[in-house]
Amino acid sequence: MSENIFFVDFGSFSIYWYGVFIGCAVFVAALVFCILRRLQGESFTSALRISLISMPTALITARIFYCWFGKASFTNGIMECANLMTGGYALYGALLGILAVLIVYSCVCGKSTLQMIDAAIPAVSLTICIGRFASITSGGDMGFNISSEYIQKFPFAIWSESEQSWILWVGFFEGLAALLIFIFTLVIFILKYKLNSTSLQYGSVALMFMLTYGLSQTILESMRSDSLFMVSLGFVRISQIISFIMAVTAIVIIIVNRCIISTPDIPNIALWAICAAAIGAAVYCEFKMNASVMVKNYIIMGVALAVMMSTALFMFFQNAKLRKQKSNS
C-alpha cells in the first residue's frame, strides 16, 4: 500500500496526487452544480458565485471539524490546526460549511433553499466518489486486516508493506456507494426539475441523499481505522453517528409526509415497525461489536440497514404515487 504519493516534490513545497484529485473533484462539483442550477432556471454566474464562496468555507469548516474531534493529534494547540498544509479534513465539516453557505445565500438573495440544496446534492455525491477512490494515493480510508484469501485482492483490499498484511480498502466501497448515490440523486433531480414531476417535492433529492448516504456510511464508517471519535463516548465514531442520525431523520420525514398525505393504515404502520426493529438491530450490533462476533454482527447490521433503506424507499415512492393521484384528481 502506497501512502502520500507525490505529484511534484520541491523539498519544502510538495503536491500530492491526492490533492490533485481532490482539486479536480471540487472543479467537477462546481461545474455540475452550475449545470443543475441552469436546469432550475437560475443563471450560471449566480451558481458560480455560490461555488466560489462555498470552496474556501468548506475548507475551513472541514479543518475545524477535523481538529475538534481529532484534538488529541494536535499537541501544539490552535496554531497547529491553523496550518492547513499539514492536512487533515473532515467530509462532514465540509458539508456543514456548504450547507451554511447555501442557507445564508438563499436568505440574502431570496432564493429557494431546498432547490439550491437539491442542485448541490448530485455535485457533492460525485465529489465524494472521486475523493474516496483517490484515497488509494494517500493511504487513507483503510480498514481492518483481511485474513480471508477470497478478498485478498485489489480493489477490495490493498497490500500494506509496513504491516505485511492485506488491508480492507474501505474507500473503494465508499466510492462505489457514492457513485450509485450520484446516479440515483441525479435521476430524482431530473424527474423533479427537468420533467416537472408533480409527485416529487422540493427537497426530495436532499432527502434521498440523507437516506442512502446516511445508511451506507453507517456501516462503512464502522469498518474504517482512521475515524474521528466522540471524546465523550470514546469509541463512538462521530461520522457514523451523524450518518445514522441523518438516515433516521430522513425516514421520520418520509413517515410524517405519509401522515400529511392521508390517514395512516395498518400496512404503513407495519412498515414503520419494521424500520424501528431494523434500527434497533443495527444499533445493537454496532455497540456489541468485537473481534469474536465481527463478521456475524456486520452481516446482521448490513441486512438491517438494507431493510431500512428498501422500506424507506418503498414508502417514499408510495408517497409520490399518492401525491400524484391527488394532483390529478
N, C-alpha and C positions, 0 to 999 in steps of 0.2 A: 504493500500500500504506500503510495507516494503522498507526501504531505507538503503543502505550501509550494507548489511548483511555480518557479519563476517564469514570468513572461519576458521581463528585462531586469537586469540586475546591475546597478551602478554603484554598488557598495553601500553608501549611506542612503541611497534612494533606490527602492525596488518596487516593481509592479508584478503582482502575481496573476496567474491565469484566472484564478477565482474572481479577482477584482475585475478583470476584463469581461468575464461572463456576466457578472452582476451589472456592470455598466451597460452591456448590451441588453440585458433583461429590463433595466429601467427605461432605456430608449424604446424598446418594443412596447412596454406598458404604456408609455406616454402616447405612442402612435396609435395603439389600439383604443385607448381612451378617447383620443381626439376623433377617430373614425366613428366610434359609437355615439359620441355626443352629436356628431353631424347627423347620424340617423335619427336622433331625437329632435332634430331641427335647430340645434344650437350652432354657433359659429366655431370654426376651427381655432380661431385666435383666442376665444374665451377658454376653450378646453386646454389649449397650450399654456395659457397663463396659469390655470389651475395646476397643471402638471409641473410647471417650473416652481410654483410655490410649494407643492407637495414634496418635491425631491429633497431639499435641504431640511424641511420639517421632519420628514420620515427618518432621515439620517440621524438627527439629533434625538428624537424620541426613541429610536431603536437603540441608540447608545445609552441613553438614560435608563431604559428598561433593563438592558443587559447589566449595566453597572449596579443597579439597585438590587437585583436578585442574584447577582454574582459578586457581591461586595467582598466576599472572603478572598477573592482572587486579586483584589486591589489593595495592596498593603501601604501604598503611598498616598492614599486619600483621594480627594476630588481632582487633584491635578493630573493624576494618572488616568482618571476617567475622561478628562478633557483632551487627552492625547488620542485623537481619532486614528492616528496611524498605527497604533498597537493592535487594532482590530477588536472584534467583539461586539456584535449587534444582534438584537432580538427581533424576530419577524413580527411578533405581536406588538412590540413597541412601534415598529414602522407602520403597522396597520392602524394603530391608535392615532398616530400623527396624521396619516392620510385622512382618516375619518374626521378628525378635528378640523382640518383644512376645508373639507367638503361642507361640513356643517356651518362653519363661520362664513365661508364664501357664499353659500346658498342664502343665508340670512341677510348678509350685507347687500347682495345683488338681487334678492327677490326671486331666486330660482328654487325649483323643487329639490329638496334634499334627497328624497328617495330616488328620483330619477338620476341624480348625479351619482349616488352610490351604486345604482343598478349598472350604470355605464362603467364604473370603476372596477366592479367585481370581476368580469372576464379578464380585464387587463392585469389585475392583481394575481389572479389564478395562473395566468401564463407566466408571469414573473416568478412566482413561487416554483412553478415547474422547471424553468430554466435554472434557477438558483439551486434547487435540490439536486438536479442532475450534475450541475457544475461542482457539487461538493466533493466529487471524486478527485478534483485537483487540489483540494485544501485539506483532506483528511478528516473533514467534519461529517456530521450526520451518520456516524457509525454506531453499531450496536454491540451485542454481546458476541462472545466466541462461538463459532459453529463447529460442532463435533460430528454432525451427520455428513457423510460423504455425498449424499444426494443433492445437497445445496451448497457444497463447497466448490462453487464455480461462479464466474462472472456472468451476469451482473448482480446476482443475489448476494454474493459475498466477495470480499477482497482479501488477498493475502497480505498480512502485516509482517514486514521484515523485523520490526522492533519486538513484536510479541511472538513471532514464529508460529502464527496460527491464522486461521481464516476468521474474518470478522464480518458479521452481517452488515451489508450496506443498506441502512435504513433509507438513505437519501434516494435510492433507486425507487423504492416503493412509494415514498412521499412524492417524488417527481411524477411517477405514473398516476398516482391518485389525483394530483393537481392538474395533470393533463386532461384526465377524464372530467374533472370538475369544470375546467375551462370550456370544454366542448359542450357540456350539459348546460352551464350557465349562459353560454353564448346562444344556444338554441332557445332557451327561455327568453333571452333578451330579444332575439329576432321575432319570436312569436308575439311578444308584447308590443315592441316599438316599431317593427317593420311591417308585420302582418296585422297589427292593431287588434290583437285578440282581446275580446271583451271579458273572457273568462279569467284573465290574469290581472292582478292589481299592481300598482306601483309598489316596488319593494319586493316583488316576487323573486327577482334574481338574487337579491341580497339574502332573502330567506332561504333559498336553496343552497347558497354558499354556506350559510351558517350551519345548516343541517349536514350537508355532505362533507364539507371540510372539517367541521367540528367532530363528527363521528369517526372519520378516517384518521384524523390526527390524534384522537383519544387513545387509540391502540398503538399507532406508530410512535408516538412520543414516549410511550412506556418502554419501547424497545431501544431507545437511544441511550448512549453512555455519556453524552455531553449536554444533558438537560440542565436548565436552571431550576433550583429548588426553592420552595417557600421556606423561609427561615423559621416561621412559627411551627410548621409541621415537619420540618426536617427532610423527610424522604419524599414528600409530595411535589411532583413537577408542576411548576406554575403554568407552563404552556398546556399541559394536559388538563389541568383544572379549567383554564379558560376555554379550551376546546370543548370540554364536556358541558360546561355551563352554556356555551354558545349553541350547541346542538339541542340541549334540553329547552332552552328559550325558544328556539325555532319550532320545536314540537308543541310547546304551550301555545304559541301564536297560531299555529295551524288548528289546534283544538278550539281556541277561542273564536277563530274565524268560522269554524263549523257551527258553533253555538249561535253566532250572529246571523248566519245564513238561514238556518232552520233549527227547529227543536231537536235536540239530540235524541237518537233512538237507541235501541238495545245493541245493534251491531256496532255502532260507533263507540258506545260505552265499553264494549268488549275490546275494541281496538285500543282504547285508552288504557285499559287494564293490562293488555299485552305490552304496551310501551312501558308502563310503570314497572312491570315484572322484569322486563329486559334491562331497564335502568338499574334496578336493584341487583340483578345478576352481574352486570358489568362492574358496578362499584365494588361488590363483594369480592370478585375475582382479582381486581386490582389491589385492594387492600390486603388480600390474603396471598399475594404473590411472593413466592420464594423459589429457590433453586429446585426443590424436590417436586413442586407442582407447577412449574413454569409452563411447560408445554400444555398440560391439561387446562390450566387457567386461561392461557392465551386462546385456546380453541373455544372455550365457553364464552370468553369475553368477545371474541370475534363474531360468534354466532349471535350473541345478544345484541351487539351493535348493528349487525346486518338486519336482524329482526326489527330493531328500532327504525333503521333507515327505510326499509321496504314498507313498513306500516305507515310511517310518516309521509312517504311519497304517495302511497295509495290515498291517504286522507287528503293530501294537498291537491291531487288531481281530481278527487271526488268533489272537493270544494269548488274547483274550477268548473267542473261539469254542472254543478248546481247553480253556480253564478251565471253561467251562460244560459241555462234554461230560464232563469229569472229575467235576464236581459231580453230574451226573445219573446217572452210571454207578455 
